[in-house]
Amino acid sequence: MTSGYPAGALGRAAATAAILAVSALAPPPAAMADPSPDPSPAAEACTAGTGPYQRELEAHVGRTADGTQDAGDCEAIRTFQRANGIRPANGYAGLVTFRVAVAVAARMNPNAAGDCPVRQHRVTCVDLERQILWVQRGRTVVFPPVPVRTGRDDDETRPGWHEIYWRSEDHVSTLYDSPMPYAQFFDEGQALHGRPGNLYAHGGSAGCVNLTVPAARRLWDLLTEGDAVYVWGTKPGTEG
């Protein structure tokens, strides 16, 4: 259930602005894999070349955002990757590292724009533009932002208010015969669920909200049937 493409211009600009606004590098709870060259051992020089998200990640790690990799950029990005459980940690500015940086940048105040409605009960907030998810109760964040992958063009995750109506811990898709661990269904077959392996290997989903398996497990332990899910925005690359 999934489609990997670079962020669209609007979504990428918004994500970059969020990265520029935050300097804290708090680590996320789950490791992720980035489809990039093999890592160099810790004792070796960082030699990865310029990546597709070079400028954004240079900004995030406090380097000059010129869009061209140098040894200092590589080492700073590699340090960020190691601190955030990204594998391989090789200094390459790839999609996974960028998406983790967006989630990290959002952590201080994910709902700063007020797009996710504040309620006294739990609300799972799915921001399609930034491709992140968090859970809040009132104004308190009870599940910090994590990267997600949502629906591809013509199979977009449906916006608006939803409710978790069915949960299946070891679910397997009847349409695609693919594992959907920790599936929590919220709208006519669309679910929050884990995706084994590289979260971005095949792009966007068929409408589900995909998380890493560790993140999906943590979300499973927090939520229950009847919990609210709110989806808004436009996923980069699906604007047409």
C-alpha positions in Angstrom: 0.0 0.0 0.0 2.5 2.5 -0.8 4.5 5.5 -3.6 8.1 7.2 -3.1 8.7 10.5 -4.7 10.4 13.7 -3.6 8.3 16.3 -1.8 6.4 18.7 -4.0 7.4 22.3 -4.1 4.8 23.6 -1.6 5.1 20.8 0.9 8.9 20.8 0.7 9.1 24.5 1.3 6.8 24.2 4.3 8.9 21.3 5.7 12.1 23.3 5.1 10.7 26.3 6.9 9.9 24.1 9.9 13.4 22.7 9.9 14.9 26.1 9.8 12.8 27.2 12.7 14.1 24.5 15.1 17.6 23.7 16.2 16.8 20.8 18.7 17.8 17.4 17.5 15.9 15.1 19.9 15.9 11.5 18.7 12.8 9.7 17.5 11.8 6.4 19.1 12.2 4.1 16.1 15.1 3.4 13.7 14.5 3.9 10.0 16.4 2.8 6.9 17.5 5.2 4.2 18.0 4.0 0.6 21.5 5.3 0.0 25.1 4.2 -0.3 26.6 1.9 2.3 27.8 3.6 5.5 31.4 4.2 6.3 32.7 2.7 9.6 32.9 5.1 12.4 36.7 5.4 12.1 36.6 6.2 8.4 36.1 9.6 6.8 32.5 10.5 5.8 32.5 10.3 2.0 28.8 10.3 0.9 28.0 12.7 -1.9 25.4 15.3 -2.3 21.9 14.0 -1.7 18.4 15.1 -2.9 17.6 16.8 0.4 21.0 18.4 0.9 20.0 21.9 1.5 17.2 21.0 4.0 19.4 18.8 6.0 22.3 21.2 6.0 19.9 23.8 7.5 18.7 21.3 10.1 22.1 20.4 11.4 23.3 24.0 11.5 25.6 24.0 8.4 25.6 26.5 5.6 22.6 25.6 3.4 24.3 25.7 0.0 23.0 22.4 -1.3 26.5 20.9 -1.9 28.0 18.3 0.3 31.4 18.7 1.9 33.2 16.7 4.6 31.8 18.8 7.4 28.2 18.5 6.1 28.6 14.8 5.7 29.8 14.3 9.3 27.1 16.6 10.7 24.4 14.7 8.9 25.9 11.3 9.9 25.9 12.5 13.5 22.2 13.4 13.2 21.5 10.0 11.7 23.3 8.1 14.5 21.5 10.1 17.1 18.1 9.4 15.5 18.5 5.7 14.8 18.7 6.1 11.0 20.4 3.3 9.1 22.7 3.4 7.3 24.3 6.4 9.1 26.6 7.5 6.3 25.9 11.3 6.0 23.8 11.0 2.8 21.0 13.5 2.6 18.3 11.0 1.5 14.5 10.9 1.8 14.3 9.0 5.1 16.7 11.4 6.9 14.8 14.4 5.5 11.5 13.0 6.8 12.9 12.3 10.2 14.3 15.8 10.3 10.8 17.2 9.6 9.3 15.2 12.4 12.1 16.3 14.8 11.6 19.9 13.8 7.9 19.6 14.6 8.5 18.1 18.1 8.7 21.3 20.0 5.1 22.3 19.0 3.6 20.2 16.2 0.3 22.0 16.3 1.8 25.5 16.2 -0.4 26.4 13.2 -3.5 25.1 15.0 -4.5 22.8 12.1 -5.4 19.9 14.3 -8.5 20.6 16.4 -7.9 20.7 20.2 -10.3 18.5 22.1 -10.4 17.1 25.7 -10.2 13.6 24.3 -7.4 12.0 22.4 -7.0 13.1 18.7 -4.6 11.4 16.3 -3.4 14.2 14.1 -2.3 13.3 10.5 -0.6 16.2 8.7 -0.5 15.3 5.0 1.7 18.2 3.9 4.4 17.5 6.4 3.8 13.7 6.3 3.8 13.4 10.1 1.5 12.0 12.8 1.1 12.8 16.4 -1.5 12.4 19.2 -2.7 15.1 21.5 -5.1 15.3 24.3 -6.2 18.9 24.7 -3.0 20.9 24.2 -0.8 18.1 25.5 1.1 16.0 23.0 0.9 12.4 24.3 2.6 10.8 21.2 5.3 12.9 19.6 5.5 13.5 15.8 6.7 10.6 13.7 7.2 10.3 9.9 4.4 8.6 8.0 3.6 7.7 4.4 0.1 8.4 3.3 -1.9 7.8 0.1 -0.5 8.2 -3.4 -2.1 10.4 -6.1 -5.6 9.1 -6.9 -5.6 7.0 -3.7 -5.2 9.9 -1.2 -5.8 9.4 2.5 -9.2 11.0 3.0 -9.2 14.2 5.0 -11.6 15.1 7.9 -12.8 13.6 11.1 -12.7 9.8 11.5 -13.0 7.3 14.3 -11.1 4.0 14.9 -13.7 1.4 14.4 -11.6 -1.8 14.2 -8.2 -3.0 15.3 -6.2 -6.0 14.1 -2.8 -6.6 15.6 -1.5 -9.1 13.0 -3.5 -8.0 10.0 -2.7 -9.0 6.4 -4.3 -7.1 3.5 -6.9 -9.0 1.7 -6.4 -6.9 -1.4 -2.6 -6.9 -1.6 -1.7 -9.9 0.6 0.8 -7.7 2.4 1.4 -7.5 6.2 -0.3 -4.6 8.0 0.9 -5.0 11.6 -0.9 -3.1 14.3 -3.7 -2.0 12.0 -6.2 0.5 13.3 -8.9 1.1 10.8 -10.5 4.5 10.7 -12.3 5.0 7.4 -13.6 2.4 4.9 -10.5 0.3 4.9 -8.0 3.0 5.4 -5.9 2.3 8.5 -3.0 3.4 10.7 -0.5 0.6 10.5 3.1 -0.5 10.4 5.0 -1.2 7.3 7.9 -3.7 7.6 11.2 -2.6 5.9 11.8 0.7 4.3 8.8 3.0 4.9 9.4 4.7 1.5 10.4 1.8 -0.7 7.5 2.0 -3.1 6.2 5.5 -2.6 2.7 6.4 -1.4 0.1 4.0 0.1 -3.3 3.1 -1.3 -4.8 5.4 1.3 -3.5 4.0 4.6 -1.3 5.9 7.0 1.9 3.9 7.1 4.3 4.1 10.1 7.5 2.2 11.0 6.6 -1.0 12.8 8.0 0.2 16.2 6.0 3.4 15.9 2.9 1.5 14.9 3.3 -0.7 18.0 3.6 2.3 20.3 0.5 3.9 18.7 -1.4 0.6 19.1 -0.6 0.5 22.8 -1.9 4.1 23.2 -5.1 4.1 21.1 -8.3 2.1 21.3 -11.6 1.7 19.3 -13.6 5.0 19.3 -10.5 7.2 19.3 -10.6 10.2 17.0 -8.4 10.7 13.9 -8.2 14.0 12.1 -6.6 14.2 8.7 -5.9 17.5 6.8 -3.7 19.1 4.1 -2.4 17.9 0.8 0.4 15.3 0.4 3.3 16.7 -1.7 3.0 15.3 -5.2 -0.7 14.8 -5.1 -1.7 18.5 -5.7 -3.3 17.8 -9.2 
